[in-house]
Amino acid sequence: MTPSHGPERLHTGEWVGGWAAQLARIAISVHERERSVILVAPDYRDLDQLRDALAALGHPAAVRVDSRQSNGERYASFLRALDGVPRIILGNRSAVYAPAHDLGAILLWDDGDPVLAEPLTPYVHARDSALVRAEQSGAGLFFSAHARSAEVQRLVEIGYVRAQEHPPRRTRIVHADASIAPEAFAGRVPEFAARTIREGLRTGPVLVQVATPGYAPVAVCGECGELARCQACAGPIGFRVVGRASCRWCGEYATHWHCSTCDSTTLVERGMGSARTVEQFEQQFSGTRVILSDGEHPRERVDARPALVVATRGAEPLAAGGYRAVVLLDAERLLSIETLRAGEDCLRWWENAAALAAPDGICLMASGGGPVVQSFVYGRSDEWLRQELRDRQSLRYPPAVRVASVSGGPDEVERALRHLDGLRGVDFLGPTSIPAGGAARTPPGLVRAIVRFDYGQGAEVASRLRGALVADAAGASSRTRSRTPGRARPEALRLRFDDRGVFDA
């Protein structure tokens, strides 16, 4: 289901996204049939909009299960959901497990958001949990988003879920001249984008979406131009604040940094993060109220007064009445993220931002080109996604197939892969060495293999790899009796199914 674009004003005077009002109406219609409903959304800002929409539509008593609640509040909500009365249960990814009397429907908003993937073992995505629970309970299942995920597209194509027609897009999308590179103009935005911003500021707020937080996301050597890497973990160095360079992975300050290529000690900023963009906008649009919204400076809502709102992707605040203009920057940088889902994620970020514009507002793609940008500009995201899914099927990439990552020492991984011998249709990539260091402080000498298999083979593959894991633990116990108790072996076998980042660089 694709919700209508643009914010909607409730009779209470509050503004919410049109998607929140639409899901609230569906939830109430199910609840009126004396069935429970579970509403799942990525973060607290989405939950606040759903809460306001439910209250305005006459249902203020929804049970909220939220990670921001205290332990006592969550337990009280659990007890309310546990009783024998149909409830509307509202929460983030863990809400999909909440008890619900006579469950009638599970509504999931923006399932492509990585926040809905559980970061701890067993790493289950809320979408997969919802699929299993709906199958077991017989409840209805609704996926709603401004941009469909590849997983939901696969479910549409195999006939498991039915796609609804898109409502007409109310916001006008304009694409700038893709031949104009960001380096071809002075300042943060070209003049044609500056004109769009000034025109929008005459009557209300304007949103500018940027790729990264901080001051300058990347630092390079001032002599040879090589990307600066942290000497502690080899992560990229950037500038979170003016003149203070630090590693973006481990946070180590680059106080004694020197270039491994030319031995220079000079660091130069490259690129513009949200803080540096605000600094430039305060000069370029002097006298204008400039508001920053990112992970360190979150803003949930802004009023209808003229203001220039600079936000990182996913941190855009809701504006009363909608933004008069939405300007999307850094398309090239976002599309160059080395991940299998780069195009899919860009469409989701851009569609979510465009949906914050007023019905008579404008959305400007300030730069960039290629099929992903064109599909967004012309409203053909589904066509691009269908082609993307066909490409992944031919390459045996998820979600066309399921994957499991098997990591550990070379001998441990080799023994685990031998447990899969004889299974038809199962193949694996690797093993390849895992770079030491990084954000997770990976020890040296480890390798990883990616096992690929069809959905029908999931139970058998999981059973065999689980047996390999048990055998590895039992063998290690007899081989390392002198090891310090409580300290894990670095080379121990580790398994993870459906790892979202397994094909990321």
N, C-alpha and C positions, 0 to 999 in steps of 0.2 A: 504494500500500500504506500502510495506517495502522497504526502499531505500537501495542502495548498500552500503557496508561498506567501510570505509576509506576516507581520504580527497582527494580532486580533485583540481588540479592546473588549474587556469583560464589562458587564453591567456594574460591577463594583468600582470601575475606573482603572483597574490594573490592566497592564498590557502583557500578553503572553504570545509565544509563537503560535501560528495557526495550527501546527502539528499537535501542540499540547491541548488546545481546545478540542481538536478532532479526536484524539485518543481518550480524553476525559468523557466525551459524549458516548463513545463506544463502551467504555468501562461502565458507565452508569446504566446504559441500556441492558448490558449483561446482568448487572447487579439487580435491576428491577425484575428480572426473571428468577430472583432468589438463588443466584449462583455467585460464587466468589470470583474475583478477578485479581490477577497479579500484573502490575505495571512495572516494567524494568526500564531504567534509563541510566546513561553512563555516569553522570556526576550530580552533585547537589544542586547546581543551577538548573538543570533539567527537571529535577525533582521539585524544586520550588515552583517552577512554572506549572507543572502538573497539579501540585497542591492548590495553587491559586485557581486554576481552571476548575478543579473538582469542587472547591468551596463556592465559587461563583455560580456553578450549575446546581447547587443545592445538596452537595455531598461533602460537608466539611469533616466528616469523621473517618476519613481514610486512615488505615493503619500504615505508619511509616517505618520502614526498616532501613536505616541509613548508617553508613560507617562513621558519620560525624556525630551520631548520638552517643551519649554515655552508656556504659554497660547497663545501668539500671533502666534507662529509657528503652534500650533495645530489648531487654528482657520483658519489660511491661508490654511492648509491642508484640513480642512473641506470644505472650499469654493471651492477648486479645485476638491474635490470628488463630490461636489454637482452639478457641471455643467453638461451639456448634452453631455459629451464626455466619451467614454469608458476609464476607467483607471485601472491600477494595483495598488491596495491599500494595503499597508504593515503596519502591526502594531501588538500590543499585544492584550490582551483579549477584549479590548473595540473596536478594529477595526471591530469586527463582526457586530457592529451596524452602521458602517459608511455608509453614502449614496453612492450609486453606480448606475450609469446609465446602464440599461440593464444588470443586473448581470448575468454572465455566470457560475461562479464557486466560491466556497469557499474552500480554501485549508488550512487545520489545521495540524500543526506540533506538535507531541508529546503531544497528548491530555491527557495523564496520569499525566503530570506535574501539581502539585497542584497550581502553580502560575496562571493557567488558570481559577481557580475558583474565582469568585468575593467574596472578604471577607466582603463586605457591603451588606445590604439588597437591593434587594431580593436574594442575594447569588447565582445568576445564573452562571452556568459553561458555558464557551465559546462554548464547544461542544454542549450543549443543545440549546443554542441560534442559533448556526449554523444549527442544525437540523430543528428548526422551520423556520428560514429564508429561507433555501433551499426549504423546503416544500411550503412555501408561494410564492416564486419567481420562482420556477421551475428550479433553478440553480443546477448545479452539485455539489457534495460534496465529497471531498477527505480527508481521514484521513491517515496520514503518520507518521511512528514512527519506531524506531529500535526494540521496544517491544510493542506489542499491549496491550491496556488497557482492563480491564474486560468489560467495557461498550461497547467498539467497538466489542469485541468478541461476546457479546450478539447480537449486530446488525447483525453480520455475520451469527450467527446461526438461527436467525429468518428470514433471507433472505433480510433484508433491505439494506445492503451494500454487495458488492461482494469483496471477498478477492483475492488479487493477489498473485502469486507464489513468494516465497522468492528467491532473487538472491543468488548464492553461497557465503557463508561466506569466505572471503579471508584470514582473520587473523586466525592463528593457536591458539587454546585454549588449555591450559595445566592445569590439576588439580593436585595440590600437594597432598601429603599423608595426608588424612583427620585425620589420627590417631595422627598426631603431633599437640598438643595443643599449642596455642600461648605462654603459660607459660613454655614450655619445652625447650626454647632456650633463649640465652642472646641477648639483643639488640631488635630492632624493627622488624626485619625479620629473618627467619631461613636462614641457609647457602645456601640452594638450591635456595632460592629467591634472596639472595645476589649475587650468581653467575649469575643469569639471568640479574640482574641490571647491573653488571659489564660488561657483554658481550654486552648489549645494549648500554652502555655508550661509547663503543669504536667507534661507528659510528654515534651516534645521541642522541637525548633526550629520557629519560625514564620517564613514568608517574607512580606514586604510588597513588592510591586512598585510602583515609582513611575515617573513619565513621564520625568523629566529629571535629569541629574547637576547637581552644583554646589549652591550655597546657595539662590539665588532665580533662576529662569530668566529672569524678565522684570523690567525696571525701567520705571516710569512717572513722569511729571512730578508732583511733589508738589502743584502748584497746580491744573492743569487736567486731570490724569489721562491725557494723551496718551501713547502708547507712546514710550519714549525711543529715539532712533535715533542711531547713531554719526555723528559729523560728518566722519569720514574716508571711510566706505564705505556709509553709510546702513543698516548692519546693526542688528539688535536689541541693545540693551544689557541685560546681566544681571549678577548677582552670583555669581561663582565662589566667593568667600570672603566672610566677614562684612565689610561696609563698604567693599569694593573693587569698584567697578563697572567692567566692561570690555565691549568689543564681542564678541559671540558668533561673529562672522565673522572679523574681522581681528585680534582680541585687543587693540586699542588701548584704553588706559585712559581712562575718561571724566573726566579731571581737570578740564578746563575746559568741561564740557558746559553748554549752556543750551538751553532749550526753544524750538523754532522757532515755537510758537504764542503763548506768553505770556511768553517770555524769562526764565522762572524758572530757577534753577540747582539746585533741590532734586530729588533722585531718591528714589523710594520703591520698596521691594521689593514685587513681586507674584508670588504662587505660591510653591511650596516645591519645591526640588530635593532630591536625595538627602541632601546634607550637612545641610541645615536640618531635614529629616525625622528624621535621627538625633539631632540636638540636641533636638528636641521629644520624641522617644521616650525619651531618657535622663531627661527630667523626668517624663513621663507614666507610664513604667514603671520607676521608680527601683529599683535593685538588680538589674535584668535585664541580661544581657550583650547589647549591641547591636553588630552587625557590619555594616559598610558594604561593598557590592560594586558598583563601577561602573567606567567606563573607566580612571579614574586609580587605583582601589583594587581591582583584580581579585581575586576569590577563586574558586578552582576547586571546592573542596569544604569542607563543614563537618561536624563530628561530630554525634552524636545527642544531645548535651547540650542542655538548654533554652537557646535564644538567639533573639533577635529580629533577623532578617537583612533589611536594607533594600537592595534591589537595583534598578537601572535595568533597563528591558526588554532582554533579551538577555544580561545579566550575572549572572543568577541562578546561584548555586553549587548543586552537587548535595549533598543532605543524606543522611547515612547512615540508611537506613531510611525516608527520605522525610520531608517536613514534616508536622507535625501539623495545620497550617492554612496556607493560602495566601490572602492578602488582596490584592486588586487595586484599586489607587487610580488616580485621575486618568483615569477612562474618558472623561469629557467632553473633557479636554485632548487625549488621543490621537485621539479621533474627529474633533476639529476641525482636525487637521493638514491643510493645504491640498495634498492630493495625491490623484491618482486612486486610489491603492491604500490609502487610509486604513483603510477597513473590512477589507480583506483582510489588511493588516499587523496590525491589532488582533486579529483572530481568531488569527493565528499567535502573537503575543506572549502572549495569554491562554491558549491551549491549551498552549503550551510550558511556561508557568509552572504551570498546573494539573497537568500530567503529572509535576511534581516532588513532588506530595503523596503521602503514604503511602496505601495502599489504603483504610484506614479513616479517612483525614483528610478535611478539608473545604476547599473553595475558596469564598471569599466575594467576590462582586462588590460593592464597597462603595458604588458610586453609578453613575449613568448609566442610560440607557434607549434605546429605539429598536430597530429590527430587527436590527442587528448584535449588540447586547448580548443580545437575546432569543434569537437563534440560537445564541449561545455557551452561555447558561444551559441551554437545553433540548436541546442536542446536535444542532442542526439546521444546522450550518455548511455542509454540502453543498447544502442547499436554498437558503440565502442565496446561495451562490456561483453556483449555476445561474441564479438570477434576475439576479445581478450581471452574469454573462456575457451574458445576453439583452439587458440594458440597454446594454451596451457594443456589442453587435452593431447595435442600432438606431441608436446614436450614432456608429458607426464609430470606436470607440476600441480600442486594443490590450487584449488579444491577439486580438480579433475580426478586426482588420486589422494589417498591419505599418506602421510609421511610420519616417520618416527626417527628421531636423532639418537644415535648410540655413541656415547663418548666415554673416554677413559684412556687407560694405557693401551699401547698397540696390541699386546697379547690379549688383554681383556676384551677389546673390541673384536678381535679376530675370532675368539672363542664364541662370543655372542652371535656373530653372523653365521657361524657354522650351525647354530640351532635352527636356522631358517632354510637349510639345505632341503631340496626336494619340494618346496612350495612353488607351484606354478604361478606365474604372473607377479612374482615378487622379485624386485631387483634393488640394488643399492648403489649409491654414489660414494666413492671414497674406498677406504678411509683416507682422510687428509689431515695434516697436522693442524692443530689449533694454535694460532699465534699466542705467545705468552704475554702476560700483562693484560691490558685492556681494563674496561670498567669493572669487570668481575674479578680482576687480579688472577687470571688463569695461570696455573703453574706450567712450567715448560715440559715438553715431552709428551703432551696428550694429543690424541687423534680423535676424529669424529667421522662417522659414516651416516649417510641419510638413506633410510630404508623406505622404498616406495611400494605401495600395495593398493589393491582395489578395496572399496568399502566393504564388500562381502567377506573379505579375508581378515578384517580387523580383529575378531575374537581369536583366531588361530595365531596370528602374528603376535598379539599381546600375550597370549598364553606361553608361546615359545620364548619370547624375550624376557618374560617374567621368570621363567625357569632358568634362563641364563643369568639373570640378576641374582637369584637365590644361590645358584651354583658358584658364582663369583664370590658372594659374601661368605659362603661356607668354606670355600677354598682359601680365601684370604685369612679367615679365622685361624686355620691350622698353620698357615705360612708365617703369620706375623704375631706370634704369641708374646714376643718381647716388645711389641709396639706400645707406646704410651696409651693407657686406656682413655677413651673418649676422643681421640684424635683421628679424624677420617683419613683414609689413604688418598693421596691426590690422584692415583691411577685407578681408583675404584670405578666400576661400571656405573654409568648414569643413563637413564632412559627418559625420553620425553616425546609423547605423541602429539601430533598436530602443532608442532612448534611454529608459531607465527613468524619468528625471525630466522628460520632455518636457511632461507635463501637470501638473507641480507648480507651485504659485504661487511 
